[in-house]
Amino acid sequence: MYIKLYDDMDPETRAPLTAYMETLASMLAAEGLDIVRAPVCCVRNEFEAAARKFIDSGIDVIVTYHLAYSPSLESIGAIKSVGVPVVALNTTPRYDLSANMDRSDIMPNHGIHGVQDLCNLLKRCGCFYSVEAGHAFHSNVIARVAGFCRAAKAARAFKNAKVGSVGGAFDGMGDFVVPSEVYRRTIGARVLPLSPKRAAAFSAAVTEDDINAEIKADADRFCVEVKDAANYRAATRAGLALRQWELEEGLTGLTVNFMAMKEKARLPKMPFLELSKAMMRGVGYAGEGDTLTAGMVGALLSVYRDTTFTEMFCPDWALGCVLLSHMAEMNLNLSCYRPVLSDVHFPYASTGDTVAAYGCMRKGDAVLVNLAPTTEGYNLIVSSVEMLDLGREHGSYRYAIEGWMKPGLPLSEYLKAYSFAGGTHHSALVYGAPIREIEAFGRMMTFNTVVI
């Protein structure tokens, strides 16, 4: 962003400022961003042309950089028209301005009051924006801008989510339940139920060669200990049928109610294995018909590939940690050991025994993310946690999903705060994401963000 007055007064002034802007753009690209570039803009028609380019490109976020002062009324209409979050990169070339400053240093280093002009208009117009300030070479400002962009991508993915629901919601399980029409109105996500007729058709279309190829691929990824070959083949058929539906509809998330497999789903087995594979591919998942969490997990996976669906299962009061687990679903890319694929005795579903792959969540820093419906809307509950190195390669994890989470508070305080915030029993665990990015995601979604 620039001002036409300076071009009229001294056209030579722009070139070195633009060169520095190119350096900043290269630094952002090095953070993994896919950048759509606009020329330097001074007047309204230039900003409007940039906005049209951004809209046509389907961008997630606008990053602004003020080469110098730029009058906000030239740009605000165009920025609003794009309809995405804005992050102002508030930086200048000179780090130590007071050291040997002369008048020539003013021109390239006074863009910060252009940021102030613009942000006042953004606030008055109700635009969602952030400001990340600091020197590009002497702070982490570039990383912070990139983090905001990642959060914006996740937010856009959630607003455009398509969640497949198999078998409806688990009867009586109320914490995560949001009617589909409310989900669409408040977040934007769409829920697509799988009809028994389509499920049966997808299942019948799976060939024996398809099943053989998938079983061969499993041998390369897992430690296969399955003994019941017929169950394995039936479960693989169910999984491939589900995958074909996902691909045909462009689903970003899935949820399966294991209690309704035969009656409503018409799949031959509970497809635990495929649901884990879906998360490994970047498709969201949540259990028991939870479309809300499945959509959120898919949105987070679109940016943060080290994300999994999980539940807080059991406390370890002595160590102040919690066992994270679920029946048999996990993003197995996060397992610290080679996952074990085995038979599953499954009396809970009318389709009977099945197969699943099990793993133990690796150690590391992570963020637990929970989306909780409230009377006012939603609470996004986020917690920086440590995943502990407690898994045993041939211990309990072998036939169970296992992960050991230590929150930042004493466990009794943490669990109390979590439930006072309305936290549900279905969550996402995101490895390696700065909590500030998940907070930004929540703010962009207009959730009430609660940090524990």
N, C-alpha and C positions, 0 to 999 in steps of 0.2 A: 504494500500500500504506500502511496506517494502522493505528492501534491503538485498540481500542474503549475502553480506559481514558480516553483523551483526550476522546472523545465524551461519556462518562459524567461526566467531571470538568468540562468546559467545552465545550458543543456549538458555541459561537461560534468556536472556534479553527479548525475545519476550513475555513471558507469562503475565507479568503485563500490558504490552502495549495492548495486546489483550483483557484483562479483561476490560480495560477502553473503548476500542472500543465497547464491548458488552453493556456497560452502555449507550453509545451514541446511539447505535442502538435501545435500549429499549426506550430511550427518543423520538426518531423519530417515533417509532411505537405508542407511546402514543399520538402523534399528529394526528393519524388517517391514517398513511401511511401503505400500504401493501408492506412489504419489501421482496424482493428476495435476499437471502444472497449468497455471494461468500466467499470462504476461503481467508485468508490473501494471497496476491500475491506478489511475489518478481521478478520472471523472466518471460520472454516472453510467454513460453508455459502455465504458470499458468494464466496469464492475458487472453490469447486466450481461455482457457477453461472457464474462467468466462464469457467472451464475448459470447460464444456459449450458455451458460446457460441463460444469459440475453435475447438473441435473441429468444430462444425457449420459454421463459416465457412471451414474449411480453411486456417488461417493457416500461415505459414512460420516465424515466430519470435515469441517473447514479449518485449516490452520492459517492464521493471519500473521504477517510480519510487517511491521512498519519500518520502511527504510528511513523515513523521516516522519514529520507530522503529516496527517491525511485527514481532511474534514469528513466527519462521520456521515453527514447527510448525503454525501456522494455514494456511499457504499451500503448504508443500512437496508435500503429497500431490496437490493440484490441479495444481500446475505439472508434476509428473512425469507426470500422466495425459494431458497434451496431447501429450507426446512430441516436442517441437520444441526447438531451441536457445533459450537465454535470454540476453538482454543486459541488464545492470543499468545504467541511466542514473544514475550516481552524481554528483548535482549538488544544489545548494541555491540559494535566491534571492539571498543576500547574497554579494557578492564580497569586500569588505574588512571582514571581521567584526571585526577588532581595533580598527578606527577607531570610537571613540565607541560601543562596544557596551554595551547594557544587557540586563537579564534577559529582556526581551521578544524579543530576537534568538535566544534558545536554541531555542524551540519550532519556528520554521520552518526551522532550519538544522542539525538534528541527525540527519537521516536516514541519514548515512553509516554509523552503527553498525548500523542496520537492514540495510543492504547487506551488512555483514560477517557478520551473523547468517545471512542468507539464503544467501550464497555458501558459507559453511561447510557448510550442509546440502546445497546443490547438489553440492559436491565429494564429500561423503561418500556421496551417493546415485548418483554416477556420471553426473549430468546434464551435458550440454555447455553451457557458459556462457562469457560474457565480461563484463568490467566496463569501461565507458568513463567516465572521471572527468574533471571539469573544470567550469568555470563556463560556462553556456550562452551568455553574451554576451561572454566574454573568452577563449574557446578554441574549438577546432574539435570539441568533444565531440559536438555534434548530428550533424555530418557523419560522425564515426566510428561513431556508433550506426547511422546510415543505411547506412553501408558494410557493417557487420556484417549488417544485414538483407538487403542485396542478396546477400551471400555465402550467407546461409541460403536464399534463394530459389533460387539456382543449385544448391546442394547438394540441395535437395528435388527440383528438376527432374531432376538426374542420377539420383537414387535411383528416380525414376519414369519414366525414359527408355524410349522405344520406338524401337529402331533397325532400320530396314529394310536387309536385306543382299541385294544382287543379285550372283549368281555366286559366292558364297563368297569365301574368302581366296585371295590370290595364292600359288601354290605356292612353298614354300621361304622365304617372307618371315616370319621368326619373332618379331621383337622385340615387335610389338604384339598377337600372337595370345593370346587368352584364350578358352577354350571357353565356349560360351553358358551352360552350367549354372553354371560358376564365376563368370561375369559376373553372373548373376542372384543367386547366393548372396552374393557379396562386395560388390556395389554396389547391386543391386536392378533394374538395367536389363534389359529384355527384348529379345531379338533375334528379328526376324520375317523369315525368308527369303522371297524372291519366287519362287514356283514358275514354271516355264516356261509352264504352262497359264494361270495368272493373268496373266502378263506378256503373252502373246499375246492374251488377251481384252481387257485394258486397251488394248493397241495397236490392236486392231481397232475398238474403240469410239470412237476419236478420229476426228472427221469432218473433211472438207476445210475446212468453215467454221471449225472450231476452229483448224486450222493457219493459215488466212488471218488470223484475228483475232490469233493470237500473233505472227505475222510483222509485222503492222501495229504491234503494241505494241513489238516489238523496234526498229523504226525510230525510235521516240520516245526510246529509252534508249541506243542504241548507234550508233556509226559503222559502218554496214553495208557491208562490202566483199566479200560472198559472190558468187561467180561460178557455182557449181554449184547451181542452184535445186533439182534433184531431191534432192541430198544434204541440202540445208537443210530441205526439207520432211520427209524421212525422219527427220532428227535431231529436228525439232520434234515429230513424231509420237511418237518414243521419249520425249522429255522430257515431253510431256503425259500419256502413259501412266504414267510414273513419278510425276507429280504427282497423278494421280487415285488411285493406290495410297497415296501419302502421306496424302492427305486422307481416304480411306476408313478407313485404319487409325489415323489420328491420330499419325503418326510424328513424332518429335522429332529424328531423325537418319537419315542415309542413307549407305550406302557401296556402291560399285560396283567389281567386279573386271573391268577392261576385257579381260582375257584370256579371259573366259568369256561374252562377249556373246551369241554365236549358240548355243553348246552348252547353256548353263544358263539364260540370261536371256531369250532369244527376243525381244529388242528389236531393231529394225531398224538402229540406229546407237548408238554410244557417246554418251550424252546429256550431254556436257560442259557445254553451255550451260544446261541445266536444273539441273545441280548447282550452278552458280554462282548461278543465280536462287534456288535453295532457300536458300542462305546469305543472300542478300539479303532473303528473307522471314523469316529467323530460324530456319530448319531447319538442324541440324548436318550436317556432311559430313566424311568422310575417305576417302582413296583406297584402292584395292587390297583391299577387304574388311575394313578396319580398323574394326570395330564399336566398339572401346573408345574411340578418339579421336573417332569420329563422335558417340557419346553425350555425351562431354565437351564437344565444340564446341557441340552443341545446347543443353546445360545453360548454358553461358556465354552463348550468344546470347540465351537467354531473359531475361537481365538486361543483358548488355553487348552492345548491338546492333552495335558496331564490332569484331566478332570475325571471324576467318577461319581456315580450315584452311591450313596451310602446311608446307613442308619447308625445312630448311637445305640448300641445293644446293651452292654453290661459295664458297670463301674468297677474299677480296681481302686478301692479307697486307700489301700496301702501306698500305691505308687502315684495316686492322684491322676489317673488316666482312665480312658474309656475305650472299651473294645468297639471298633467299627466293624460292622458286618452286614450281611443280608443273606437270604436263602442261598443264592448261587449266582449273583450277578455282580460284576465288577469290571472296570476297565483294566483288563489284564496286562496292558502295557505298563502298569504301575507296580506289577508284582516284583518283589525282590528275588524271587526264585522262579524257575521254569514252572509254569502252571501245570497242575495235574488234572487230566481229564478222566473222569471216573463215572461209574454207575451211581445213580441217586435213587434211593428208596423214597418214593413220594406218594404217601397215602392221602395227601390233602386234595389232590385233583382226581377227577373221575378218569382221566387218561392214564393214571398209574405211573409207574417208575419211568425215569428218564435218564439223561446224562447231563453233566455240567463240568465246567473247568473251574478250579479253585486256585487262589493265589494269596499271597501275603503282601500287604501294602508296604512299600519301601519306606525307609526313614527319610526325613527331610522336613523342611518348613512348608507349611500349607495354610490355606484359608478354608475354614468350614463356612459354607454359605447356605442359608435357609430362607426360603420364601414363605411367609406366613400370612394367610388371609386375616384381615381384621375388620372391625365394623366400619373403619374409615377407608380401607383399601388394602394395602399390604405393608408388612414389615419385612425388610430385607435384613436378616441378622447375620453379621459377619464376625468371625473370630480368627485371629492369628493363632495357629496351633503348631505344635511340634509332633511329628509322627516319629514314634520311638522304634528303635531297633530291637524289637522283642519277638519277632517271628522266628519260628523254628522250622528249618527246611523239611524235616520229617516229623514235625510235631503236630499240634492241633490244626494248623492251617491246611494240612494235607487234604482234608475233606470238609473244609469250611473256608469261607471268606474271612480274612483276619486282618486287622489293622489296629494299632494302638496309638490313640490320640491323647496328647497332654495339652490342655488349655493353658492360657497365661495366668489364670486365676486359680486359687485352690478349688478343687473339684466341686466341693459342696457349694461354694459361692457361684461358680460357673453354672452349674446345673440350675440353681435357683434363678439366676439372672436370665438364663436362656428361656425357661418356662414363663417367667414374668413378662418376657417380650413376646410370648405366644408362639415360640418355636415349635414347629411340627416334628413328627418323627421321621421325616424324609428330608435328606439334605444332599448337597453337592460338596465334594472335597476337591480343592484346586491346589495342586502343587506349584510352587515357584512363582505365584502371582503376588505382587505387592498389594497389600490390603487397600491402599488408596485407590487402586484401579477398580477393585470390586465395589468400593464405596461410590466411585464415580459412575459405574454402571447402574447402581441403585438409584442415584440421583437423577440420571438421565431417564430412567424408567418411572420417575416420580414416586418411587417407593419411599417410605419412611425408613431410613437406614439406621440400624442400631448396631453399634460396635461393642462387643463384649471382649 
